[in-house]
Amino acid sequence: WEEIAAVAMAVQNMWLCCTEMGIGSYWSSPGLIKYMDEFFTLNEGEKCLGFFYMGYSDEEPLEAERKPINDKVEWL
């Protein structure tokens, strides 16, 4: 569980860096990832968790519509 969460955090950091640098990016886990061991040599216990696509776009990024944090967080 912790290793999967660490991968997700690393991907989020790459996504944030790409956004800052004006590089479009997207993480996807298509159904074919379950067959990655047929294409790559994976060690025992390893598996592909997805693909991180990166590239430049001619389109301007959409402006984010942010709502207040208090609409999303419940303080206990």
PDB file with SEQRES, HELIX, SHEET and CRYST1 records, atoms N, CA, C and O in Angstrom:
SEQRES   1 A   76  TRP GLU GLU ILE ALA ALA VAL ALA MET ALA VAL GLN ASN          
SEQRES   2 A   76  MET TRP LEU CYS CYS THR GLU MET GLY ILE GLY SER TYR          
SEQRES   3 A   76  TRP SER SER PRO GLY LEU ILE LYS TYR MET ASP GLU PHE          
SEQRES   4 A   76  PHE THR LEU ASN GLU GLY GLU LYS CYS LEU GLY PHE PHE          
SEQRES   5 A   76  TYR MET GLY TYR SER ASP GLU GLU PRO LEU GLU ALA GLU          
SEQRES   6 A   76  ARG LYS PRO ILE ASN ASP LYS VAL GLU TRP LEU                  
HELIX    1 AA1 GLU A    2  GLU A   20  1                                  19    
HELIX    2 AA2 GLY A   31  GLU A   38  5                                   8    
HELIX    3 AA3 ILE A   69  ASP A   71  5                                   3    
SHEET    1 AA1 2 GLY A  24  SER A  28  0                                        
SHEET    2 AA1 2 PHE A  51  GLY A  55 -1                                        
CRYST1    1.000    1.000    1.000  90.00  90.00  90.00 P 1           1          
ATOM      1  N   TRP A   1       0.818  -1.190   0.000  1.00  0.00           N  
ATOM      2  CA  TRP A   1       0.000   0.000   0.000  1.00  0.00           C  
ATOM      3  C   TRP A   1       0.860   1.251   0.000  1.00  0.00           C  
ATOM      4  O   TRP A   1       0.599   2.181  -0.763  1.00  0.00           O  
ATOM      5  N   GLU A   2       1.887   1.287   0.852  1.00  0.00           N  
ATOM      6  CA  GLU A   2       2.711   2.484   0.948  1.00  0.00           C  
ATOM      7  C   GLU A   2       3.501   2.735  -0.339  1.00  0.00           C  
ATOM      8  O   GLU A   2       3.700   3.886  -0.728  1.00  0.00           O  
ATOM      9  N   GLU A   3       3.945   1.676  -0.993  1.00  0.00           N  
ATOM     10  CA  GLU A   3       4.682   1.857  -2.243  1.00  0.00           C  
ATOM     11  C   GLU A   3       3.765   2.391  -3.345  1.00  0.00           C  
ATOM     12  O   GLU A   3       4.192   3.219  -4.149  1.00  0.00           O  
ATOM     13  N   ILE A   4       2.527   1.937  -3.393  1.00  0.00           N  
ATOM     14  CA  ILE A   4       1.571   2.443  -4.384  1.00  0.00           C  
ATOM     15  C   ILE A   4       1.269   3.917  -4.101  1.00  0.00           C  
ATOM     16  O   ILE A   4       1.203   4.731  -5.022  1.00  0.00           O  
ATOM     17  N   ALA A   5       1.089   4.250  -2.832  1.00  0.00           N  
ATOM     18  CA  ALA A   5       0.844   5.650  -2.467  1.00  0.00           C  
ATOM     19  C   ALA A   5       2.062   6.511  -2.816  1.00  0.00           C  
ATOM     20  O   ALA A   5       1.902   7.651  -3.252  1.00  0.00           O  
ATOM     21  N   ALA A   6       3.268   5.985  -2.633  1.00  0.00           N  
ATOM     22  CA  ALA A   6       4.478   6.740  -2.970  1.00  0.00           C  
ATOM     23  C   ALA A   6       4.549   7.002  -4.475  1.00  0.00           C  
ATOM     24  O   ALA A   6       4.962   8.082  -4.897  1.00  0.00           O  
ATOM     25  N   VAL A   7       4.149   6.021  -5.281  1.00  0.00           N  
ATOM     26  CA  VAL A   7       4.125   6.223  -6.734  1.00  0.00           C  
ATOM     27  C   VAL A   7       3.125   7.326  -7.084  1.00  0.00           C  
ATOM     28  O   VAL A   7       3.424   8.201  -7.896  1.00  0.00           O  
ATOM     29  N   ALA A   8       1.944   7.284  -6.475  1.00  0.00           N  
ATOM     30  CA  ALA A   8       0.932   8.302  -6.747  1.00  0.00           C  
ATOM     31  C   ALA A   8       1.443   9.694  -6.369  1.00  0.00           C  
ATOM     32  O   ALA A   8       1.194  10.659  -7.092  1.00  0.00           O  
ATOM     33  N   MET A   9       2.151   9.808  -5.252  1.00  0.00           N  
ATOM     34  CA  MET A   9       2.691  11.110  -4.844  1.00  0.00           C  
ATOM     35  C   MET A   9       3.781  11.570  -5.802  1.00  0.00           C  
ATOM     36  O   MET A   9       3.871  12.759  -6.110  1.00  0.00           O  
ATOM     37  N   ALA A  10       4.614  10.643  -6.279  1.00  0.00           N  
ATOM     38  CA  ALA A  10       5.655  11.003  -7.236  1.00  0.00           C  
ATOM     39  C   ALA A  10       5.032  11.485  -8.542  1.00  0.00           C  
ATOM     40  O   ALA A  10       5.500  12.455  -9.137  1.00  0.00           O  
ATOM     41  N   VAL A  11       3.977  10.808  -8.985  1.00  0.00           N  
ATOM     42  CA  VAL A  11       3.290  11.226 -10.206  1.00  0.00           C  
ATOM     43  C   VAL A  11       2.678  12.607 -10.013  1.00  0.00           C  
ATOM     44  O   VAL A  11       2.754  13.444 -10.912  1.00  0.00           O  
ATOM     45  N   GLN A  12       2.075  12.859  -8.858  1.00  0.00           N  
ATOM     46  CA  GLN A  12       1.508  14.179  -8.608  1.00  0.00           C  
ATOM     47  C   GLN A  12       2.598  15.256  -8.657  1.00  0.00           C  
ATOM     48  O   GLN A  12       2.376  16.340  -9.196  1.00  0.00           O  
ATOM     49  N   ASN A  13       3.763  14.959  -8.098  1.00  0.00           N  
ATOM     50  CA  ASN A  13       4.866  15.931  -8.142  1.00  0.00           C  
ATOM     51  C   ASN A  13       5.321  16.180  -9.574  1.00  0.00           C  
ATOM     52  O   ASN A  13       5.607  17.319  -9.941  1.00  0.00           O  
ATOM     53  N   MET A  14       5.390  15.118 -10.393  1.00  0.00           N  
ATOM     54  CA  MET A  14       5.753  15.301 -11.800  1.00  0.00           C  
ATOM     55  C   MET A  14       4.694  16.132 -12.507  1.00  0.00           C  
ATOM     56  O   MET A  14       5.020  16.998 -13.319  1.00  0.00           O  
ATOM     57  N   TRP A  15       3.425  15.871 -12.201  1.00  0.00           N  
ATOM     58  CA  TRP A  15       2.317  16.615 -12.813  1.00  0.00           C  
ATOM     59  C   TRP A  15       2.421  18.107 -12.473  1.00  0.00           C  
ATOM     60  O   TRP A  15       2.261  18.965 -13.341  1.00  0.00           O  
ATOM     61  N   LEU A  16       2.691  18.399 -11.200  1.00  0.00           N  
ATOM     62  CA  LEU A  16       2.831  19.796 -10.782  1.00  0.00           C  
ATOM     63  C   LEU A  16       4.016  20.465 -11.467  1.00  0.00           C  
ATOM     64  O   LEU A  16       3.918  21.619 -11.884  1.00  0.00           O  
ATOM     65  N   CYS A  17       5.127  19.757 -11.586  1.00  0.00           N  
ATOM     66  CA  CYS A  17       6.302  20.311 -12.274  1.00  0.00           C  
ATOM     67  C   CYS A  17       5.993  20.569 -13.741  1.00  0.00           C  
ATOM     68  O   CYS A  17       6.365  21.610 -14.282  1.00  0.00           O  
ATOM     69  N   CYS A  18       5.316  19.626 -14.386  1.00  0.00           N  
ATOM     70  CA  CYS A  18       4.950  19.817 -15.792  1.00  0.00           C  
ATOM     71  C   CYS A  18       4.060  21.038 -15.961  1.00  0.00           C  
ATOM     72  O   CYS A  18       4.262  21.836 -16.877  1.00  0.00           O  
ATOM     73  N   THR A  19       3.078  21.186 -15.082  1.00  0.00           N  
ATOM     74  CA  THR A  19       2.177  22.331 -15.154  1.00  0.00           C  
ATOM     75  C   THR A  19       2.960  23.625 -15.021  1.00  0.00           C  
ATOM     76  O   THR A  19       2.721  24.574 -15.769  1.00  0.00           O  
ATOM     77  N   GLU A  20       3.883  23.675 -14.087  1.00  0.00           N  
ATOM     78  CA  GLU A  20       4.702  24.874 -13.872  1.00  0.00           C  
ATOM     79  C   GLU A  20       5.548  25.197 -15.098  1.00  0.00           C  
ATOM     80  O   GLU A  20       5.801  26.365 -15.391  1.00  0.00           O  
ATOM     81  N   MET A  21       5.984  24.168 -15.812  1.00  0.00           N  
ATOM     82  CA  MET A  21       6.861  24.354 -16.974  1.00  0.00           C  
ATOM     83  C   MET A  21       6.086  24.482 -18.284  1.00  0.00           C  
ATOM     84  O   MET A  21       6.690  24.588 -19.352  1.00  0.00           O  
ATOM     85  N   GLY A  22       4.756  24.472 -18.212  1.00  0.00           N  
ATOM     86  CA  GLY A  22       3.950  24.615 -19.416  1.00  0.00           C  
ATOM     87  C   GLY A  22       3.883  23.352 -20.269  1.00  0.00           C  
ATOM     88  O   GLY A  22       3.619  23.417 -21.469  1.00  0.00           O  
ATOM     89  N   ILE A  23       4.122  22.214 -19.646  1.00  0.00           N  
ATOM     90  CA  ILE A  23       4.064  20.932 -20.348  1.00  0.00           C  
ATOM     91  C   ILE A  23       2.757  20.247 -19.974  1.00  0.00           C  
ATOM     92  O   ILE A  23       2.453  20.078 -18.793  1.00  0.00           O  
ATOM     93  N   GLY A  24       1.990  19.858 -20.977  1.00  0.00           N  
ATOM     94  CA  GLY A  24       0.762  19.132 -20.711  1.00  0.00           C  
ATOM     95  C   GLY A  24       1.092  17.728 -20.236  1.00  0.00           C  
ATOM     96  O   GLY A  24       2.049  17.123 -20.720  1.00  0.00           O  
ATOM     97  N   SER A  25       0.323  17.203 -19.303  1.00  0.00           N  
ATOM     98  CA  SER A  25       0.588  15.856 -18.800  1.00  0.00           C  
ATOM     99  C   SER A  25      -0.702  15.207 -18.329  1.00  0.00           C  
ATOM    100  O   SER A  25      -1.693  15.866 -18.014  1.00  0.00           O  
ATOM    101  N   TYR A  26      -0.639  13.869 -18.296  1.00  0.00           N  
ATOM    102  CA  TYR A  26      -1.815  13.097 -17.898  1.00  0.00           C  
ATOM    103  C   TYR A  26      -1.373  11.709 -17.477  1.00  0.00           C  
ATOM    104  O   TYR A  26      -0.572  11.081 -18.170  1.00  0.00           O  
ATOM    105  N   TRP A  27      -1.880  11.218 -16.351  1.00  0.00           N  
ATOM    106  CA  TRP A  27      -1.597   9.865 -15.888  1.00  0.00           C  
ATOM    107  C   TRP A  27      -2.821   9.008 -16.170  1.00  0.00           C  
ATOM    108  O   TRP A  27      -3.941   9.373 -15.812  1.00  0.00           O  
ATOM    109  N   SER A  28      -2.604   7.880 -16.807  1.00  0.00           N  
ATOM    110  CA  SER A  28      -3.708   6.999 -17.146  1.00  0.00           C  
ATOM    111  C   SER A  28      -3.309   5.551 -16.889  1.00  0.00           C  
ATOM    112  O   SER A  28      -2.145   5.177 -17.034  1.00  0.00           O  
ATOM    113  N   SER A  29      -4.284   4.755 -16.510  1.00  0.00           N  
ATOM    114  CA  SER A  29      -4.063   3.326 -16.282  1.00  0.00           C  
ATOM    115  C   SER A  29      -5.000   2.524 -17.184  1.00  0.00           C  
ATOM    116  O   SER A  29      -5.991   1.966 -16.713  1.00  0.00           O  
ATOM    117  N   PRO A  30      -4.683   2.466 -18.486  1.00  0.00           N  
ATOM    118  CA  PRO A  30      -5.549   1.720 -19.396  1.00  0.00           C  
ATOM    119  C   PRO A  30      -5.509   0.224 -19.099  1.00  0.00           C  
ATOM    120  O   PRO A  30      -4.590  -0.269 -18.446  1.00  0.00           O  
ATOM    121  N   GLY A  31      -6.511  -0.480 -19.584  1.00  0.00           N  
ATOM    122  CA  GLY A  31      -6.625  -1.903 -19.301  1.00  0.00           C  
ATOM    123  C   GLY A  31      -5.433  -2.732 -19.732  1.00  0.00           C  
ATOM    124  O   GLY A  31      -5.197  -3.806 -19.178  1.00  0.00           O  
ATOM    125  N   LEU A  32      -4.675  -2.254 -20.712  1.00  0.00           N  
ATOM    126  CA  LEU A  32      -3.559  -3.056 -21.199  1.00  0.00           C  
ATOM    127  C   LEU A  32      -2.381  -3.107 -20.239  1.00  0.00           C  
ATOM    128  O   LEU A  32      -1.441  -3.866 -20.476  1.00  0.00           O  
ATOM    129  N   ILE A  33      -2.396  -2.321 -19.158  1.00  0.00           N  
ATOM    130  CA  ILE A  33      -1.258  -2.360 -18.233  1.00  0.00           C  
ATOM    131  C   ILE A  33      -1.121  -3.718 -17.563  1.00  0.00           C  
ATOM    132  O   ILE A  33      -0.042  -4.063 -17.082  1.00  0.00           O  
ATOM    133  N   LYS A  34      -2.199  -4.492 -17.525  1.00  0.00           N  
ATOM    134  CA  LYS A  34      -2.090  -5.820 -16.910  1.00  0.00           C  
ATOM    135  C   LYS A  34      -1.239  -6.771 -17.752  1.00  0.00           C  
ATOM    136  O   LYS A  34      -0.874  -7.852 -17.289  1.00  0.00           O  
ATOM    137  N   TYR A  35      -0.920  -6.369 -18.994  1.00  0.00           N  
ATOM    138  CA  TYR A  35      -0.095  -7.192 -19.878  1.00  0.00           C  
ATOM    139  C   TYR A  35       1.326  -6.657 -20.014  1.00  0.00           C  
ATOM    140  O   TYR A  35       2.081  -7.137 -20.860  1.00  0.00           O  
ATOM    141  N   MET A  36       1.704  -5.684 -19.207  1.00  0.00           N  
ATOM    142  CA  MET A  36       3.020  -5.065 -19.356  1.00  0.00           C  
ATOM    143  C   MET A  36       4.155  -6.055 -19.128  1.00  0.00           C  
ATOM    144  O   MET A  36       5.239  -5.885 -19.685  1.00  0.00           O  
ATOM    145  N   ASP A  37       3.926  -7.082 -18.321  1.00  0.00           N  
ATOM    146  CA  ASP A  37       4.992  -8.059 -18.097  1.00  0.00           C  
ATOM    147  C   ASP A  37       5.309  -8.857 -19.363  1.00  0.00           C  
ATOM    148  O   ASP A  37       6.339  -9.529 -19.421  1.00  0.00           O  
ATOM    149  N   GLU A  38       4.443  -8.793 -20.376  1.00  0.00           N  
ATOM    150  CA  GLU A  38       4.722  -9.441 -21.657  1.00  0.00           C  
ATOM    151  C   GLU A  38       5.625  -8.574 -22.535  1.00  0.00           C  
ATOM    152  O   GLU A  38       6.240  -9.080 -23.474  1.00  0.00           O  
ATOM    153  N   PHE A  39       5.711  -7.281 -22.241  1.00  0.00           N  
ATOM    154  CA  PHE A  39       6.508  -6.357 -23.035  1.00  0.00           C  
ATOM    155  C   PHE A  39       7.792  -5.926 -22.338  1.00  0.00           C  
ATOM    156  O   PHE A  39       8.791  -5.625 -22.991  1.00  0.00           O  
ATOM    157  N   PHE A  40       7.759  -5.900 -21.020  1.00  0.00           N  
ATOM    158  CA  PHE A  40       8.911  -5.463 -20.234  1.00  0.00           C  
ATOM    159  C   PHE A  40       9.304  -6.554 -19.257  1.00  0.00           C  
ATOM    160  O   PHE A  40       8.476  -7.374 -18.861  1.00  0.00           O  
ATOM    161  N   THR A  41      10.571  -6.559 -18.871  1.00  0.00           N  
ATOM    162  CA  THR A  41      11.032  -7.504 -17.861  1.00  0.00           C  
ATOM    163  C   THR A  41      10.794  -6.871 -16.488  1.00  0.00           C  
ATOM    164  O   THR A  41      11.524  -5.971 -16.073  1.00  0.00           O  
ATOM    165  N   LEU A  42       9.781  -7.347 -15.803  1.00  0.00           N  
ATOM    166  CA  LEU A  42       9.463  -6.847 -14.466  1.00  0.00           C  
ATOM    167  C   LEU A  42       9.960  -7.858 -13.439  1.00  0.00           C  
ATOM    168  O   LEU A  42       9.830  -9.067 -13.633  1.00  0.00           O  
ATOM    169  N   ASN A  43      10.517  -7.365 -12.369  1.00  0.00           N  
ATOM    170  CA  ASN A  43      10.950  -8.249 -11.288  1.00  0.00           C  
ATOM    171  C   ASN A  43       9.744  -8.795 -10.548  1.00  0.00           C  
ATOM    172  O   ASN A  43       8.636  -8.272 -10.668  1.00  0.00           O  
ATOM    173  N   GLU A  44       9.967  -9.836  -9.792  1.00  0.00           N  
ATOM    174  CA  GLU A  44       8.889 -10.420  -9.005  1.00  0.00           C  
ATOM    175  C   GLU A  44       8.303  -9.370  -8.064  1.00  0.00           C  
ATOM    176  O   GLU A  44       9.039  -8.663  -7.376  1.00  0.00           O  
ATOM    177  N   GLY A  45       6.994  -9.276  -8.039  1.00  0.00           N  
ATOM    178  CA  GLY A  45       6.313  -8.314  -7.184  1.00  0.00           C  
ATOM    179  C   GLY A  45       6.112  -6.946  -7.819  1.00  0.00           C  
ATOM    180  O   GLY A  45       5.418  -6.104  -7.251  1.00  0.00           O  
ATOM    181  N   GLU A  46       6.706  -6.709  -8.986  1.00  0.00           N  
ATOM    182  CA  GLU A  46       6.532  -5.425  -9.662  1.00  0.00           C  
ATOM    183  C   GLU A  46       5.356  -5.476 -10.621  1.00  0.00           C  
ATOM    184  O   GLU A  46       5.042  -6.529 -11.176  1.00  0.00           O  
ATOM    185  N   LYS A  47       4.706  -4.332 -10.814  1.00  0.00           N  
ATOM    186  CA  LYS A  47       3.645  -4.233 -11.810  1.00  0.00           C  
ATOM    187  C   LYS A  47       3.560  -2.788 -12.292  1.00  0.00           C  
ATOM    188  O   LYS A  47       3.974  -1.856 -11.603  1.00  0.00           O  
ATOM    189  N   CYS A  48       3.021  -2.635 -13.474  1.00  0.00           N  
ATOM    190  CA  CYS A  48       2.844  -1.315 -14.057  1.00  0.00           C  
ATOM    191  C   CYS A  48       1.591  -0.680 -13.457  1.00  0.00           C  
ATOM    192  O   CYS A  48       0.532  -1.308 -13.418  1.00  0.00           O  
ATOM    193  N   LEU A  49       1.710   0.549 -12.994  1.00  0.00           N  
ATOM    194  CA  LEU A  49       0.573   1.249 -12.397  1.00  0.00           C  
ATOM    195  C   LEU A  49      -0.040   2.273 -13.338  1.00  0.00           C  
ATOM    196  O   LEU A  49      -1.030   2.916 -12.992  1.00  0.00           O  
ATOM    197  N   GLY A  50       0.531   2.430 -14.515  1.00  0.00           N  
ATOM    198  CA  GLY A  50      -0.040   3.362 -15.478  1.00  0.00           C  
ATOM    199  C   GLY A  50       1.027   4.001 -16.333  1.00  0.00           C  
ATOM    200  O   GLY A  50       2.214   3.697 -16.214  1.00  0.00           O  
ATOM    201  N   PHE A  51       0.581   4.898 -17.203  1.00  0.00           N  
ATOM    202  CA  PHE A  51       1.457   5.645 -18.087  1.00  0.00           C  
ATOM    203  C   PHE A  51       1.306   7.134 -17.778  1.00  0.00           C  
ATOM    204  O   PHE A  51       0.201   7.616 -17.529  1.00  0.00           O  
ATOM    205  N   PHE A  52       2.409   7.844 -17.795  1.00  0.00           N  
ATOM    206  CA  PHE A  52       2.387   9.283 -17.576  1.00  0.00           C  
ATOM    207  C   PHE A  52       2.761   9.943 -18.899  1.00  0.00           C  
ATOM    208  O   PHE A  52       3.922   9.940 -19.308  1.00  0.00           O  
ATOM    209  N   TYR A  53       1.768  10.498 -19.548  1.00  0.00           N  
ATOM    210  CA  TYR A  53       1.942  11.134 -20.857  1.00  0.00           C  
ATOM    211  C   TYR A  53       2.339  12.591 -20.666  1.00  0.00           C  
ATOM    212  O   TYR A  53       1.804  13.279 -19.796  1.00  0.00           O  
ATOM    213  N   MET A  54       3.280  13.059 -21.482  1.00  0.00           N  
ATOM    214  CA  MET A  54       3.745  14.438 -21.411  1.00  0.00           C  
ATOM    215  C   MET A  54       3.897  14.999 -22.819  1.00  0.00           C  
ATOM    216  O   MET A  54       4.270  14.280 -23.745  1.00  0.00           O  
ATOM    217  N   GLY A  55       3.608  16.281 -22.972  1.00  0.00           N  
ATOM    218  CA  GLY A  55       3.817  16.900 -24.269  1.00  0.00           C  
ATOM    219  C   GLY A  55       3.378  18.357 -24.271  1.00  0.00           C  
ATOM    220  O   GLY A  55       2.761  18.844 -23.324  1.00  0.00           O  
ATOM    221  N   TYR A  56       3.713  19.033 -25.356  1.00  0.00           N  
ATOM    222  CA  TYR A  56       3.329  20.427 -25.510  1.00  0.00           C  
ATOM    223  C   TYR A  56       2.042  20.518 -26.308  1.00  0.00           C  
ATOM    224  O   TYR A  56       1.760  19.651 -27.136  1.00  0.00           O  
ATOM    225  N   SER A  57       1.266  21.552 -26.069  1.00  0.00           N  
ATOM    226  CA  SER A  57       0.004  21.773 -26.744  1.00  0.00           C  
ATOM    227  C   SER A  57      -0.041  23.187 -27.308  1.00  0.00           C  
ATOM    228  O   SER A  57       0.556  24.109 -26.752  1.00  0.00           O  
ATOM    229  N   ASP A  58      -0.754  23.348 -28.414  1.00  0.00           N  
ATOM    230  CA  ASP A  58      -0.941  24.678 -28.991  1.00  0.00           C  
ATOM    231  C   ASP A  58      -2.043  25.459 -28.266  1.00  0.00           C  
ATOM    232  O   ASP A  58      -2.157  26.673 -28.429  1.00  0.00           O  
ATOM    233  N   GLU A  59      -2.843  24.764 -27.473  1.00  0.00           N  
ATOM    234  CA  GLU A  59      -3.968  25.404 -26.779  1.00  0.00           C  
ATOM    235  C   GLU A  59      -3.523  25.973 -25.441  1.00  0.00           C  
ATOM    236  O   GLU A  59      -2.622  25.445 -24.790  1.00  0.00           O  
ATOM    237  N   GLU A  60      -4.166  27.049 -25.049  1.00  0.00           N  
ATOM    238  CA  GLU A  60      -3.918  27.634 -23.737  1.00  0.00           C  
ATOM    239  C   GLU A  60      -4.617  26.784 -22.675  1.00  0.00           C  
ATOM    240  O   GLU A  60      -5.720  26.292 -22.912  1.00  0.00           O  
ATOM    241  N   PRO A  61      -3.994  26.604 -21.516  1.00  0.00           N  
ATOM    242  CA  PRO A  61      -4.665  25.830 -20.457  1.00  0.00           C  
ATOM    243  C   PRO A  61      -5.925  26.550 -19.971  1.00  0.00           C  
ATOM    244  O   PRO A  61      -5.990  27.779 -19.961  1.00  0.00           O  
ATOM    245  N   LEU A  62      -6.909  25.773 -19.574  1.00  0.00           N  
ATOM    246  CA  LEU A  62      -8.149  26.331 -19.051  1.00  0.00           C  
ATOM    247  C   LEU A  62      -7.900  26.943 -17.679  1.00  0.00           C  
ATOM    248  O   LEU A  62      -7.093  26.438 -16.898  1.00  0.00           O  
ATOM    249  N   GLU A  63      -8.589  28.016 -17.401  1.00  0.00           N  
ATOM    250  CA  GLU A  63      -8.491  28.659 -16.092  1.00  0.00           C  
ATOM    251  C   GLU A  63      -9.234  27.791 -15.076  1.00  0.00           C  
ATOM    252  O   GLU A  63     -10.385  27.417 -15.297  1.00  0.00           O  
ATOM    253  N   ALA A  64      -8.580  27.479 -13.977  1.00  0.00           N  
ATOM    254  CA  ALA A  64      -9.195  26.643 -12.944  1.00  0.00           C  
ATOM    255  C   ALA A  64     -10.242  27.443 -12.174  1.00  0.00           C  
ATOM    256  O   ALA A  64     -10.035  28.613 -11.852  1.00  0.00           O  
ATOM    257  N   GLU A  65     -11.358  26.799 -11.887  1.00  0.00           N  
ATOM    258  CA  GLU A  65     -12.393  27.419 -11.056  1.00  0.00           C  
ATOM    259  C   GLU A  65     -12.258  26.841  -9.649  1.00  0.00           C  
ATOM    260  O   GLU A  65     -12.640  25.698  -9.397  1.00  0.00           O  
ATOM    261  N   ARG A  66     -11.723  27.626  -8.758  1.00  0.00           N  
ATOM    262  CA  ARG A  66     -11.461  27.171  -7.392  1.00  0.00           C  
ATOM    263  C   ARG A  66     -12.603  27.571  -6.461  1.00  0.00           C  
ATOM    264  O   ARG A  66     -13.122  28.686  -6.517  1.00  0.00           O  
ATOM    265  N   LYS A  67     -12.969  26.634  -5.617  1.00  0.00           N  
ATOM    266  CA  LYS A  67     -13.953  26.911  -4.568  1.00  0.00           C  
ATOM    267  C   LYS A  67     -13.208  27.027  -3.245  1.00  0.00           C  
ATOM    268  O   LYS A  67     -12.092  26.523  -3.119  1.00  0.00           O  
ATOM    269  N   PRO A  68     -13.806  27.681  -2.265  1.00  0.00           N  
ATOM    270  CA  PRO A  68     -13.138  27.829  -0.968  1.00  0.00           C  
ATOM    271  C   PRO A  68     -12.825  26.467  -0.339  1.00  0.00           C  
ATOM    272  O   PRO A  68     -13.607  25.524  -0.460  1.00  0.00           O  
ATOM    273  N   ILE A  69     -11.678  26.378   0.330  1.00  0.00           N  
ATOM    274  CA  ILE A  69     -11.258  25.136   0.965  1.00  0.00           C  
ATOM    275  C   ILE A  69     -12.280  24.646   1.980  1.00  0.00           C  
ATOM    276  O   ILE A  69     -12.437  23.441   2.177  1.00  0.00           O  
ATOM    277  N   ASN A  70     -12.975  25.581   2.626  1.00  0.00           N  
ATOM    278  CA  ASN A  70     -13.956  25.181   3.639  1.00  0.00           C  
ATOM    279  C   ASN A  70     -15.155  24.446   3.033  1.00  0.00           C  
ATOM    280  O   ASN A  70     -15.905  23.792   3.758  1.00  0.00           O  
ATOM    281  N   ASP A  71     -15.345  24.546   1.712  1.00  0.00           N  
ATOM    282  CA  ASP A  71     -16.393  23.775   1.046  1.00  0.00           C  
ATOM    283  C   ASP A  71     -15.987  22.307   0.897  1.00  0.00           C  
ATOM    284  O   ASP A  71     -16.833  21.462   0.603  1.00  0.00           O  
ATOM    285  N   LYS A  72     -14.717  21.998   1.094  1.00  0.00           N  
ATOM    286  CA  LYS A  72     -14.221  20.647   0.859  1.00  0.00           C  
ATOM    287  C   LYS A  72     -13.700  19.952   2.112  1.00  0.00           C  
ATOM    288  O   LYS A  72     -13.517  18.735   2.116  1.00  0.00           O  
ATOM    289  N   VAL A  73     -13.463  20.713   3.170  1.00  0.00           N  
ATOM    290  CA  VAL A  73     -12.849  20.148   4.372  1.00  0.00           C  
ATOM    291  C   VAL A  73     -13.825  20.236   5.539  1.00  0.00           C  
ATOM    292  O   VAL A  73     -14.479  21.255   5.757  1.00  0.00           O  
ATOM    293  N   GLU A  74     -13.899  19.149   6.270  1.00  0.00           N  
ATOM    294  CA  GLU A  74     -14.698  19.155   7.514  1.00  0.00           C  
ATOM    295  C   GLU A  74     -13.739  19.015   8.673  1.00  0.00           C  
ATOM    296  O   GLU A  74     -13.084  17.983   8.815  1.00  0.00           O  
ATOM    297  N   TRP A  75     -13.647  20.032   9.499  1.00  0.00           N  
ATOM    298  CA  TRP A  75     -12.733  20.033  10.635  1.00  0.00           C  
ATOM    299  C   TRP A  75     -13.385  19.344  11.821  1.00  0.00           C  
ATOM    300  O   TRP A  75     -14.485  19.714  12.232  1.00  0.00           O  
ATOM    301  N   LEU A  76     -12.728  18.367  12.357  1.00  0.00           N  
ATOM    302  CA  LEU A  76     -13.250  17.615  13.510  1.00  0.00           C  
ATOM    303  C   LEU A  76     -12.561  18.000  14.784  1.00  0.00           C  
ATOM    304  O   LEU A  76     -12.880  17.463  15.845  1.00  0.00           O  
TER     305      LEU A  76                                                      
END                                                                             
